[in-house]
Amino acid sequence: MYTRGNKMFKKPSLWLTVLMTIMLLIPVVSANAAGGAGSPANCAVQFLYNDYTTNGINNSDAGVGSYALFVLTQADVDVSTWEYNGENLKDAVISAISGDITNAADPSKASAKLLAQDLAAAKALGRDDLADQLVQILQNRQSSAGFDSNLYSDIPAYDLLGRVDSVGEINIDYAKDCILGSQNTTAGDQNYGSFGGTFGGIFYPDFMTTAEAVRALNYLDPGKSDSQTQNAINDGCSWMKNQQQADGSFNVGGWDDPVIDTSEVIVTLKVRGLDPASWESSGGKTPVDYMMNNALNDDGSFGTSKNGMDAIWALSAYNLLDTQFYLDPSSATLKVGDTKQLEAVWQNTYGTADVTQYAQWSVADSSIAGVDSSGLVTALKAGQTVVNAVYGGLTASADLTVNSSGGNSGTEKTVGLAVVGVNGELLYGPSDVAVAETNKWGLTALGALDASGISYQTSSWSYGYLVNSIGGQANSGMAGWMYVVNGSSPSVGADKYNIKNNDKIIFYYSKSMNQQPPKWDELGKQTSSGGSGDQSTNLPAPVSDTVLNTAIQKAYAAGLVALQADDTQTSLALSKDQLTKIINTDKPLAVTVQGVQFVLSTDSLKVPELTSASTVQLQLTAQKLSSKDAQSLMESFGVKFRLAGDIYELNVLAVNEDGTQQKIEQFPGCTVLLPVPEDLRETAADGKLMAYRYNEDSKMWEEVGGTYDPDSNTITFKTEHFSKYALMESISPLEVKSFKDIAGHWAQKEIEFMAAKGYVAGVGDNEFAPEVTVTRAEFAAILVRMTGLTADPGGADRFSDVPAGAWYRGTVGAATNAGLINGTSENSFAPDEPVTREQMAAMIIRLMAKNGLDMTLSDADAAELLGGFNDAADISPWACLPVALVVRDGLMLGRENGQFMPLGNATRAEATVMLYRVLQKLQQAGTL
């Protein structure tokens, strides 16, 4: 670690003279390939060397590319010998920069952040020609909304421009407007001062963005003359400081990678001229302590992601630390009786020296382990402690875990356990729980929670595992699950706390850092929801009958029974009797959990799993995946799509009296509505946002489509299977296909979308001819492309007017064989005749019916719908029902003067818009 000691440790002057002489002679580690592990900084360089020589260039945050080269250059690392397939890193980066300049017109291929990273690398390489081009591109792209209208690209771009002394090249006022507009300025809000984005009306702080914004504003106001900017900087730093953990690191909500956030703090404080060691945590640790002691993993990687980004960000922080003092290894696990030699290493600009024998050694808990003057550690008893070494006024530490060597420790322990919910209610206990050594969490506090049988969920983080939900109540913002043992809060996670017989463990939902934990002696006065008696009391409480009755009363006007779980809960439960009440209303059930809405038909509530005599509850659950788990799942998707919001684990469960849960695999008639983040609603309206389901068997994402509803700001789709669902934004697969004659046309958006999908095509010379009447052959071709039918030239043999060489022969054959379109007579198709509006209606309804949609309509309802047109008598008898259905579903509209004009024709633009609506309807139903 790099904390400043309370006193200077002095050695004889002769030793100091010898040591300084030795250190002056030690060369700076070149880290060009195979040097020893050395300091954490050298390990970061080694990691990046291995990454590039194994995988080659990856011009992104997660790999070795422009930004990595810039950081390596700051570390004075010679990368001229770094080669992959004969190409050295410098040449590879130059080639990547040139490619990004070529693609600069498309922000999805060359974001402002990437171009700014390229600029930093170009300057580091001395390539002023490339640097000038990049600056010009950024100048041309900038507006008051930023470069890309994306704060996660724009703000880091401004930060990098400042770091390479190029911020004066862009519009300062625009830059300030962009950055300040993303700051939380709501007084009293727990995230006041942070920078981030608003999605679904909720502000989400982002630690990295906040650090980058603070630095960028610092560069934009070097004279500190703008009070608004300086206040924003101070507020941002205050919020960052409040996120500091006891070990000195920074991590928002347990989801972020602490190495990334802590590195950002060090760089930010250095930019502001502050000492990173001045920010001490409640445990007396600093960000430098964490980076020197906890950032490096045993395998040579960094952080929780263990990728190139961790190594790059860590190196950027190490570059700014003048002197480093650390222990090697930085953590160790021993059994009782084992020994371990630790080394104390001192590194500064002169080089590295082993000062093990000159340091002062100590152990925080001498009953767990001892250490002698040479750094040799001896494990004495099971537990966790810290080994410290002091030298030159600095303190370095190593975490030590001692496990039992076996013997008569026993294979089971009995502890008291209670779980207290968000409103102080008892979800479990207090009662005794027997924890077996074979429990998945071992003899730990988390093992006790697991042994109780109450439902819970965890996610991995830098210190082990985080409990993020118990009994359906999930962490939210700064509120969430904590635990105490025997009235005290342990300094380790529940998965690492080793329990003893008769320990009293309480897991409780904390709404603030100041909230006092419950007291064991007072728990018995509360009503328990669990214990060693009737296990049915372990079930989560269903919605109250009062809430349900109110929802049922409203259902007759609203058309559905609407229920919503509390924001802190990840599930909503209904009893068997409550389900019967809902079924009797004959109205769909709509349940919202974590912003996701399930809409279940009354028939779907009658599946065998729910009607079974042993079933006592229905539970609907929606759990947001952690950012780490989400990132892992997105790796299988490739680079053509971007996650839009959260990934949700959705489940519908039948629960028995003993608490056993059965996942309902097939659940017909269910509609799901996923919330669309606020900044992506325009994208959703353009049809570029779709719902995807993760197939656990194939380990692949599958498109389920969906339709955007601007009123509820959701993507709606039908499904019978529940698993992981997410919204994805297409960032490269659809190369927008436009035509020179549709600019500003009322149907431009739909035409471009359908053309990008390959469903419609131009007529030559980059024209679409939107006002030309669409023919029967053209309409048939679009239907075939939309449904994915295979061209079938033989299917058109019976039509004498469909020549063998005609471009449409295969699509006409496929459409007629599939029953989507009929000929005008037994032997004639009339391919070049304009398709009439009533013919289009009939074709559309056949397509919908063949895809499983309910296309039934009573004669009375059809007559009422058609009665709105004064030319209803002109509709052919065979077309009355199809016309009524397309009007009912909003797929076709009437024309002027209250007419439908069944025998009228449609332009190519009108036909395209109609089929765009059909496509959205089919995707919403999950059939395309």
Long-range contacts (C-beta under 8 A, 24 or more apart in sequence): 1-248, 1-285, 1-286, 1-288, 1-289, 1-290, 1-292, 1-293, 1-325, 1-326, 1-394, 1-395, 1-396, 1-397, 2-277, 2-286, 2-288, 2-289, 2-291, 2-292, 2-321, 2-323, 2-324, 2-325, 2-394, 2-396, 3-277, 3-284, 3-285, 3-286, 3-288, 3-289, 3-394, 3-395, 4-277, 4-393, 4-394, 4-395, 5-390, 5-393, 5-394, 5-395, 7-393, 8-392, 8-393, 9-359, 9-360, 9-390, 9-391, 9-392, 9-393, 11-358, 15-358, 19-353, 19-355, 19-358, 22-353, 23-348, 23-350, 23-351, 23-353, 24-350, 24-351, 25-351, 26-350, 26-351, 26-352, 26-353, 27-351, 28-76, 28-349, 28-350, 28-351, 29-351, 29-352, 30-77, 30-78, 31-77, 32-77, 32-78, 32-79, 32-81, 32-82, 33-81, 37-300, 37-328, 38-345, 38-347, 38-352, 39-318, 39-324, 39-326, 39-345, 39-347, 39-352, 40-291, 40-292, 40-295, 40-296, 40-302, 40-314, 40-318, 40-324, 40-326, 41-75, 41-314, 41-315, 41-318, 41-319, 41-321, 41-324, 41-347, 43-296, 43-300, 43-302, 44-302, 44-311, 44-312, 44-314, 44-315, 44-318, 45-72, 45-75, 45-77, 45-315, 46-300, 47-300, 47-301, 47-302, 47-308, 47-311, 48-72, 48-308, 48-311, 48-312, 48-315, 49-82, 50-300, 51-308, 51-311, 52-82, 52-84, 52-89, 53-82, 53-83, 53-84, 54-84, 55-84, 56-84, 56-85, 56-87, 56-92, 57-84, 57-89, 57-92, 57-93, 57-96, 58-308, 59-93, 59-96, 59-100, 59-114, 59-117, 59-118, 60-114, 61-308, 61-309, 61-312, 62-307, 62-308, 62-309, 63-307, 63-308, 64-89, 64-308, 65-93, 65-96, 65-117, 65-121, 66-93, 66-96, 66-97, 66-114, 66-117, 66-118, 66-120, 66-121, 67-117, 67-120, 67-121, 67-312, 68-308, 68-312, 69-93, 69-121, 69-124, 69-125, 70-117, 70-120, 70-121, 70-123, 70-124, 71-312, 71-315, 71-316, 71-319, 72-315, 73-124, 73-125, 74-124, 74-316, 74-319, 75-315, 75-318, 75-319, 90-125, 93-121, 93-125, 94-125, 94-127, 94-130, 97-121, 97-122, 97-127, 97-130, 97-134, 98-130, 101-130, 101-133, 101-134, 101-137, 104-137, 104-141, 107-141, 107-147, 107-148, 107-150, 107-153, 108-731, 108-732, 109-732, 111-147, 111-148, 111-150, 111-153, 111-157, 112-138, 112-141, 112-146, 112-147, 112-148, 112-153, 112-154, 112-157, 113-152, 113-153, 113-154, 113-156, 113-157, 113-160, 115-157, 116-156, 116-157, 116-158, 116-159, 116-160, 116-161, 117-160, 119-160, 119-161, 119-164, 119-166, 120-160, 120-163, 120-164, 123-164, 123-166, 131-166, 135-166, 135-169, 138-169, 138-170, 139-169, 139-170, 142-170, 142-171, 142-174, 142-175, 143-174, 144-173, 144-174, 144-177, 144-178, 145-178, 146-174, 146-178, 150-679, 151-178, 151-182, 151-195, 151-196, 151-197, 151-209, 152-197, 152-206, 152-209, 154-178, 154-179, 155-179, 155-182, 155-195, 155-209, 155-212, 155-213, 155-216, 156-208, 156-209, 156-212, 158-212, 158-216, 158-219, 158-220, 159-212, 159-213, 159-215, 159-216, 159-219, 161-216, 161-219, 162-215, 162-216, 162-218, 162-219, 162-220, 163-215, 163-219, 167-216, 167-219, 167-220, 172-220, 175-216, 175-220, 176-217, 176-220, 176-226, 176-229, 179-213, 179-216, 179-217, 179-220, 179-232, 180-217, 180-228, 180-229, 180-232, 182-209, 182-213, 183-213, 183-232, 183-235, 183-236, 185-235, 190-477, 190-478, 191-239, 191-477, 192-235, 192-239, 193-232, 193-235, 193-236, 193-237, 193-238, 193-239, 194-236, 194-239, 194-240, 195-236, 197-677, 197-678, 197-679, 198-678, 198-679, 199-645, 199-677, 199-678, 199-679, 199-680, 200-595, 200-675, 200-676, 200-677, 200-678, 200-713, 201-678, 205-239, 205-252, 206-252, 207-240, 207-243, 207-250, 207-251, 207-252, 207-256, 207-261, 207-264, 208-256, 208-260, 208-261, 208-264, 210-236, 210-239, 210-240, 211-236, 211-240, 211-261, 211-264, 211-265, 211-267, 211-268, 212-264, 214-240, 214-268, 214-272, 215-267, 215-268, 215-271, 215-272, 218-271, 218-272, 219-271, 233-272, 237-268, 237-272, 240-265, 240-268, 241-279, 244-279, 244-281, 244-287, 245-281, 246-281, 246-282, 246-283, 246-285, 246-491, 247-281, 247-283, 247-285, 247-289, 247-290, 247-294, 248-280, 248-281, 248-283, 248-285, 248-286, 248-287, 248-288, 248-289, 248-290, 249-287, 249-290, 249-294, 249-462, 250-287, 251-461, 251-462, 253-475, 253-477, 253-478, 254-459, 254-461, 254-466, 254-468, 254-475, 255-459, 255-461, 255-626, 255-627, 255-628, 256-627, 257-303, 257-304, 257-305, 257-310, 257-462, 257-628, 258-290, 258-294, 258-295, 258-303, 258-304, 258-462, 259-291, 259-295, 259-302, 259-303, 259-304, 259-310, 259-313, 259-314, 259-462, 260-303, 260-305, 260-309, 260-310, 260-313, 262-287, 262-290, 262-291, 262-295, 262-317, 263-291, 263-313, 263-314, 263-316, 263-317, 264-313, 266-291, 266-317, 266-320, 266-321, 267-316, 267-317, 267-320, 270-320, 276-320, 276-321, 283-491, 288-321, 289-395, 289-397, 291-317, 291-318, 291-321, 292-321, 292-324, 292-325, 292-326, 292-330, 292-396, 293-326, 293-327, 293-330, 293-396, 293-397, 293-398, 293-399, 294-330, 294-331, 294-399, 294-462, 296-330, 298-329, 298-331, 303-462, 304-460, 304-461, 304-462, 304-628, 305-628, 305-631, 322-348, 322-349, 323-347, 323-348, 323-392, 323-394, 324-348, 325-391, 325-392, 325-394, 325-395, 325-396, 326-396, 327-387, 327-389, 327-396, 327-397, 327-398, 329-398, 330-397, 330-398, 330-399, 331-398, 331-399, 331-400, 331-401, 332-377, 332-398, 332-399, 332-400, 332-401, 333-400, 333-401, 333-402, 333-403, 334-369, 334-377, 334-379, 334-400, 334-401, 334-402, 334-403, 335-379, 335-402, 335-403, 335-404, 335-405, 336-379, 336-380, 336-381, 336-382, 336-402, 336-403, 336-404, 336-405, 337-378, 337-379, 337-405, 338-378, 338-379, 339-376, 339-377, 339-378, 339-379, 340-376, 340-377, 340-379, 341-374, 341-375, 341-376, 341-377, 342-371, 342-375, 342-376, 342-377, 342-387, 342-389, 342-398, 343-375, 344-375, 344-389, 344-391, 344-396, 346-391, 346-392, 355-391, 355-392, 356-389, 358-391, 359-389, 359-390, 359-391, 359-396, 360-389, 360-390, 360-391, 361-387, 361-388, 361-389, 362-387, 362-388, 362-389, 362-390, 363-387, 363-388, 363-400, 364-388, 368-400, 368-402, 369-400, 369-402, 382-409, 382-498, 383-498, 384-492, 384-496, 384-498, 401-496, 410-437, 411-436, 411-437, 411-438, 412-436, 412-437, 413-443, 413-499, 413-500, 413-501, 413-503, 414-501, 414-502, 415-448, 415-499, 415-500, 415-501, 415-502, 415-503, 415-504, 415-505, 416-502, 416-503, 416-504, 416-505, 416-520, 417-448, 417-449, 417-452, 417-505, 417-506, 417-507, 418-505, 418-506, 418-507, 418-518, 418-520, 418-523, 419-449, 419-452, 419-454, 419-470, 419-471, 419-506, 419-507, 419-508, 419-530, 420-506, 420-507, 420-508, 420-509, 420-518, 420-523, 421-470, 421-471, 421-473, 421-509, 422-473, 422-479, 422-509, 422-511, 422-566, 422-568, 424-518, 424-526, 425-526, 425-527, 425-529, 426-523, 426-526, 426-527, 426-528, 426-529, 426-530, 427-454, 427-470, 427-471, 427-473, 427-529, 427-530, 427-540, 428-452, 428-454, 428-471, 428-528, 428-529, 428-530, 428-531, 428-538, 429-523, 429-528, 429-530, 429-531, 430-504, 430-520, 430-523, 430-524, 430-528, 430-531, 431-528, 431-530, 431-531, 431-532, 432-532, 435-499, 441-495, 443-498, 443-499, 444-494, 444-495, 444-496, 444-497, 444-498, 444-499, 445-483, 445-485, 445-490, 445-494, 445-495, 445-497, 445-499, 445-503, 445-505, 446-493, 446-494, 446-495, 446-497, 447-499, 448-499, 448-505, 449-494, 449-505, 449-507, 452-530, 453-530, 453-535, 453-538, 453-659, 454-530, 454-538, 455-540, 455-661, 457-570, 457-623, 458-495, 459-625, 459-626, 459-628, 459-629, 460-626, 460-628, 460-629, 461-626, 461-628, 463-492, 463-493, 463-496, 464-492, 464-493, 464-495, 464-496, 465-493, 465-494, 465-495, 466-493, 467-494, 467-507, 468-626, 469-570, 469-623, 470-507, 470-509, 471-529, 471-540, 472-540, 472-565, 472-569, 472-570, 472-571, 472-572, 472-573, 472-619, 472-621, 473-509, 473-566, 473-568, 473-569, 473-570, 474-568, 474-569, 474-570, 474-594, 474-623, 474-624, 475-568, 476-567, 476-568, 478-512, 478-513, 479-509, 479-510, 479-511, 479-512, 479-568, 480-509, 480-510, 481-507, 481-508, 481-509, 481-510, 482-507, 482-508, 482-509, 482-510, 482-517, 483-507, 483-508, 484-508, 484-517, 487-517, 487-519, 487-520, 489-517, 509-568, 535-657, 535-658, 535-659, 536-616, 536-657, 536-658, 536-659, 538-659, 539-573, 539-616, 539-617, 539-655, 539-659, 540-571, 540-573, 540-617, 540-619, 541-573, 542-573, 542-574, 542-575, 542-578, 542-617, 543-572, 543-573, 543-574, 543-578, 545-578, 548-574, 548-578, 548-581, 548-582, 552-581, 552-582, 552-585, 555-585, 555-587, 556-585, 556-587, 559-587, 559-588, 560-587, 560-588, 560-589, 560-590, 560-599, 561-585, 561-587, 561-588, 561-589, 561-590, 562-590, 562-592, 563-589, 563-590, 563-591, 563-592, 564-591, 564-592, 564-593, 565-591, 565-592, 565-593, 565-594, 567-594, 569-593, 570-594, 570-621, 570-622, 570-623, 571-619, 571-620, 571-621, 571-622, 572-619, 572-620, 573-617, 573-618, 573-619, 573-655, 574-617, 574-618, 574-619, 575-616, 575-617, 576-615, 576-616, 576-617, 579-605, 579-610, 579-618, 591-620, 593-620, 593-621, 593-622, 594-622, 594-623, 594-624, 594-648, 595-622, 595-675, 596-622, 596-648, 596-650, 596-672, 596-673, 596-674, 596-675, 597-672, 597-673, 597-714, 598-650, 598-652, 598-670, 598-671, 598-672, 599-670, 599-671, 599-672, 599-673, 600-652, 600-667, 600-669, 600-670, 601-668, 601-669, 601-670, 603-668, 603-669, 604-667, 604-668, 604-669, 604-670, 607-664, 607-666, 607-667, 607-668, 609-654, 609-662, 609-664, 610-654, 610-664, 612-654, 614-656, 614-657, 615-654, 615-655, 615-656, 616-655, 616-656, 616-657, 617-654, 617-655, 618-652, 618-653, 618-654, 618-655, 619-651, 619-652, 619-653, 619-655, 619-661, 620-651, 620-652, 620-653, 621-649, 621-650, 621-651, 621-652, 621-653, 622-648, 622-649, 622-650, 623-648, 623-649, 624-648, 624-649, 625-649, 625-724, 630-726, 633-694, 633-701, 633-724, 636-699, 636-700, 636-701, 637-701, 637-728, 639-731, 639-732, 640-730, 640-731, 640-732, 640-733, 641-692, 641-701, 641-728, 641-729, 641-730, 641-731, 641-733, 642-728, 642-729, 642-731, 643-726, 643-727, 643-728, 643-729, 644-676, 644-677, 644-680, 644-683, 644-689, 644-726, 644-727, 644-728, 644-729, 645-674, 645-675, 645-676, 645-677, 645-680, 645-726, 645-727, 646-726, 647-694, 647-724, 647-725, 647-726, 648-674, 648-724, 648-725, 648-726, 649-723, 649-724, 650-722, 650-723, 650-724, 650-725, 651-722, 652-722, 663-722, 664-722, 665-721, 666-720, 666-721, 667-719, 667-720, 667-721, 667-722, 668-720, 669-718, 670-718, 670-719, 670-720, 671-716, 671-717, 671-718, 671-719, 672-716, 672-717, 672-718, 672-719, 672-725, 673-709, 673-712, 673-714, 673-715, 673-716, 674-706, 674-714, 674-715, 674-725, 674-726, 674-727, 675-713, 675-714, 676-708, 676-713, 676-714, 676-715, 676-727, 678-713, 680-727, 680-729, 681-708, 681-710, 681-713, 683-729, 684-708, 684-713, 684-715, 684-727, 685-710, 686-749, 686-753, 687-753, 687-916, 687-920, 688-729, 688-730, 688-734, 689-715, 689-727, 689-728, 689-729, 689-730, 690-715, 690-727, 690-728, 690-730, 690-923, 691-715, 691-717, 691-725, 691-726, 691-727, 691-728, 692-725, 692-726, 692-727, 692-728, 693-719, 693-721, 693-723, 693-724, 693-725, 694-723, 694-724, 694-725, 694-726, 695-723, 696-723, 696-724, 701-726, 701-728, 704-923, 704-926, 705-922, 705-923, 705-924, 705-926, 705-928, 706-923, 706-924, 707-920, 707-921, 707-923, 707-924, 716-924, 717-923, 717-924, 717-925, 717-926, 718-924, 718-925, 718-926, 719-926, 739-766, 739-767, 739-768, 740-766, 740-767, 741-767, 741-768, 741-769, 741-770, 742-768, 742-770, 742-909, 745-770, 745-909, 746-909, 747-909, 747-910, 747-912, 747-913, 750-912, 750-913, 750-916, 751-909, 751-912, 753-916, 754-782, 754-912, 754-915, 754-916, 754-919, 758-785, 759-785, 759-786, 759-915, 759-919, 760-908, 760-912, 768-908, 768-909, 769-908, 770-907, 770-908, 770-909, 771-907, 771-908, 771-909, 772-907, 772-908, 773-834, 773-905, 773-906, 773-907, 773-908, 774-834, 774-835, 774-905, 774-906, 774-907, 774-908, 774-910, 774-911, 775-831, 775-832, 775-833, 775-834, 775-835, 776-821, 776-829, 776-830, 776-831, 776-832, 776-833, 776-834, 776-835, 776-839, 777-806, 777-808, 777-811, 777-812, 777-829, 777-831, 777-832, 778-808, 778-835, 778-908, 778-911, 779-821, 779-835, 779-840, 779-843, 779-911, 780-808, 780-811, 780-812, 780-815, 780-816, 780-820, 780-821, 780-831, 780-843, 781-808, 781-811, 781-812, 782-911, 782-912, 782-915, 783-815, 783-820, 783-821, 783-843, 783-847, 783-915, 784-811, 784-814, 784-815, 784-818, 784-820, 785-811, 786-847, 786-915, 786-918, 786-919, 786-928, 787-818, 787-820, 787-847, 787-851, 787-928, 789-814, 789-815, 789-818, 790-814, 792-817, 796-829, 798-823, 798-826, 798-827, 799-823, 799-827, 799-828, 799-829, 800-827, 800-828, 801-828, 801-829, 801-830, 801-831, 802-829, 802-831, 806-831, 818-850, 819-846, 819-850, 820-846, 820-847, 820-850, 821-846, 834-905, 834-906, 835-905, 835-906, 835-911, 836-902, 836-903, 836-904, 836-905, 837-892, 837-900, 837-901, 837-902, 837-903, 837-904, 837-905, 837-906, 838-875, 838-876, 838-879, 838-882, 838-883, 838-902, 838-903, 839-879, 840-892, 840-906, 840-911, 840-914, 841-879, 841-882, 841-883, 841-885, 841-886, 841-892, 841-902, 842-878, 842-879, 842-882, 844-882, 844-886, 844-891, 844-892, 844-914, 844-915, 844-918, 845-881, 845-882, 845-885, 845-886, 847-918, 847-922, 848-885, 848-889, 848-918, 848-921, 848-922, 851-922, 851-925, 851-927, 851-928, 852-925, 852-927, 853-921, 853-922, 853-925, 853-927, 855-885, 857-881, 857-884, 857-885, 857-888, 861-888, 866-900, 868-894, 868-898, 869-894, 869-898, 869-899, 869-900, 870-897, 870-898, 870-899, 871-899, 871-900, 871-901, 871-902, 872-900, 874-902, 874-903, 875-900, 875-902, 876-902, 889-921, 890-917, 891-917, 891-918, 891-921
